[in-house]
Amino acid sequence: MNIGYFVLFALYTAVACVPFILGYLEYKKPVDPGPLFINLDRVVTDRNEALILRERVKPAIEVGIITKERDMEDLSPEKVLREKPKFHPELGYFRLVYGDTFIPDQTSIKDLLIVIGNLRLGNRCKILGGAYATGEIRVGSECVIRFLASDSDVYLGQNTLVDRWIDAKGKIVISRDCKIAKVTSDSIIEAVECCEVKEVCAVRGFEICDPSKKPLELEGS
Amino acid sequence: MLIEIAFIVLFTTMTAYAIRHYKFTWSRLYSRQKRAYQELAGHYLPSVSIIVPMHNEEMVAPHILQRLVEMDYPKENGMYEVIALNDCSEDRTGEIIDEFAEKYPFIKAVHRTETGGHGKPEAMNVALKFVHNEIIITFDADYLPSKDCVKRLVAPFYDPEVGAVMGRVVPANSPDSLTTRLLDLERAAGYQVDQQARYNLDLIILYGGTVGGFRRDVLKRIGGWDETKLAEDTDLSFKVFLAGWKVVYVNPAEAYEEAVPTWKQRSRQLRRWAIGHIQCLFDHLIPIIKSPFLTFWQKVDGILLLGVFLIPFLMFSGWILGLISYLFIPPAWSSFFIAIPATIAYINLGNFAMLNEVAASAYIDGRKRAIWLLPSMLLLVVHSVWVCTVAFFEAILLHRKQREFKRNWDKTDRAGNGFLHYNNLRNNNNRNNHKNNWYKTQHNGNGIKYLNGGEKREKRK
C-alpha cells in the first residue's frame, strides 16, 4: 500500500462530488420542489376513453406536425399505410398520417390510425386498432371499427359496426343499421334510420332524423 | 479465497437485481402498457366499503373524511360505506369521526377504547367485521385520494380472477425537506416504473397497505391481516398470489400521502419495512417455490422482491470487502481482477439501475429540475444501507420469537402539510391556468412556506 492509492482515492472522491453540485443548487433554490400535480377533483366521465385517447395522441400529433413542417419524414398516406407501423408504449402500434386520407374499399388495418386531417373510409373496411382524426371522418358502409374519435364531424355509412365508441367534437351522423356501443359528442348526434346504440351522450342533444321509419333502438340512456 | 467467493456471490446477486431494474425501466419506457381494465371505470360499480384506520390522527382525519365524502361513487342503497375506525386515540380523532358520521349516513364510526391500540393490522381486522360490501378499499388517514380513485380501483374486479388491486401513491409534502424531496423521487420510481412494469410483465404486484383493495371473500378466506407481521401488507399480497388470485396495479388511481419529513422517522419506517419483508421472506420462500399458481418468473420476482431489503446489507458487505481488497491485499490478479471490477460492477449496475428507474419516472411524470437531485439519492442508499443492515440482524432475532410477538401502533407523526401543499398547488395552478407552469410557481407563488408544524410560520417579503 503506498501514497498513490490515497491520491487516486482523493481524486476519485473529488470527481464523484461533481454531480452533487446540481442537486445542491436545486435543494437550496428549488425550482421544481413538487408535489407532482394530481387533479383531485377529476371524475370519470362518459367520455373517459375518448379523453384519455386524445391526451395520449396529442404528443404524436405534435411530432407529426413538426416532422412535416421540417420535411423530416414523408407522412403521406400512401407511404405510411404501406410501411410498418410505429410503436409507442401508451398507444401501442400506430400509423401517423399527415394530410387528408382515403382508405380504399375492403382495407384492413390492425393498428391505431392517427390522421392529421380528414379521414375517409371506403366500404367494408376493417379498422381494428381504432382511428383518430383531427378533421372530419366519413365512413363507408359495412365497415368494422374498434373506435372512432374526431375533432370535427363523423358520418357513418350503413350497416357499420363500431365495437367500442365514437366521440366527436362536432356532430355525429349515424346511418341505417349501424351498431355502436357508445356515442358521445360535444355537439349533436343525428341518427338517420334504424340502428342500435347502447349509450348516447351529446351536449346539444340527440335527433332521430326520419321518425316515420323504424325508430332507433336505445338500450340505456 | 473466501473474499473471492464472497465477491462472486455479491456480484451475482447484485447483477440479478440490476437486470431486474433495467428490465422494469425498459418495460415502462418502451413496452405496451397494460390499462388495468380502465375502460370499465365508471361502468362496473360494485358495492364498496372503505376502511380508514386512525390512531391519533386529528391533524389529517378531517381531510381524508372530506375527500371520501366527495368521492365520485353512487352512495345510495349502501353501495358505498366508509368505516372510520378510531383505535384508542387520545386526541380529537374520535370527535371528528363522530361529527362526520352524524352528518353523512354512509360513514360508520367505530371506536375502540380499551382493548385496542395494538397496531394497524389488528385495527383492520376489527374493521373487517363491520364490512358488508363486496369490495374493500383501504386508505391511511394521511391520504388524499382523487374523486375518481374508487371507481378506478374497483374496475379490475370485473374480472372474477382479480383478488386485489393497488393504486398509485404520490407524496404531497415533498417541498418540506430534503428527505421528502428524495422520497418523492423514490416513490415515483416505485409506482410509476416499478409497479407498472411488474404489472406489464405479469409479475408480483405489491399491495402497499393503502390506496388498494380486496374482494371481501378473498380477504376473509386468507384470514385477514396478520397481526404478527411488521409488513402485513406485503404478507397479504403474497397470500393473495399464493391462493391463486390476480393482483392488478392501477396507475391512474392516484392519491396523495404525507411522506416522512425527517431522517429519524424515515429510519423507523424503513426498519419496520425491512424487518417485515425479511419476516415474509422466511415465511413465504418455500410456498412461493412450491406454488402451482405462480409462473416461473413470478416465483423469481417474488423471491427477489421479498429479498429487496437484504440488498443494503449485501451492499454494505460489498463495500467493506471492496475496501479491504483495494487497500490491504497486495496487487495480484485476484484483487485486481475481482475486487475492482466487482466493486465497480455492483455500484454501477446495482445502485445505478435503481437510479435509472427514478430518472425514467421523472421523465414520464414530466418533472424538470427535480431530477437534479438524482445523485443525492445516494444519501437514501447510504442511509438505507445502515438501517437495513441493523434491521437484518433484528429480523433474524425476531423470527425466533415471532409467535409471542404482539405489535403496537408504530405510526408516523402527521403534520397535515400534504393538504396545505395540495391547496397551495391547486390555487397556483388555477391562477396560472397553464398545465406546465405549476412547477415554476407553486413554491413561491403566494409567498408562504409551510413548515413541519403545519402552521403558516414564515411569510416571505
Interface residues (C-beta under 8 A of the other chain):
Chain A: M1 Y5 P19 F20 L22 G23 L25 E26 Y27 P30 V31 D32 P33 G34 P35 L36 F37 I38 N39 L40 D41 R42 V43 V44 T45 D46 N48 E49 I52 F87 P89 E90 G92 R164
Chain B: R28 L29 Y30 S31 R32 Q33 Q38 E39 A41 G42 R67 D72 L144 P145 S146 K147 D148 K151 R152 V170 P171 A172 N173 S174 P175 L178 R181 D184 A188 E254 A255 Y256 Y326 L327 F328 D365 R367 K368 R369 A370 W372 L373 L374 P375 S376 G418 H421 Y422 L425 R426 N429 W438 Y439 K440 Q442 H443
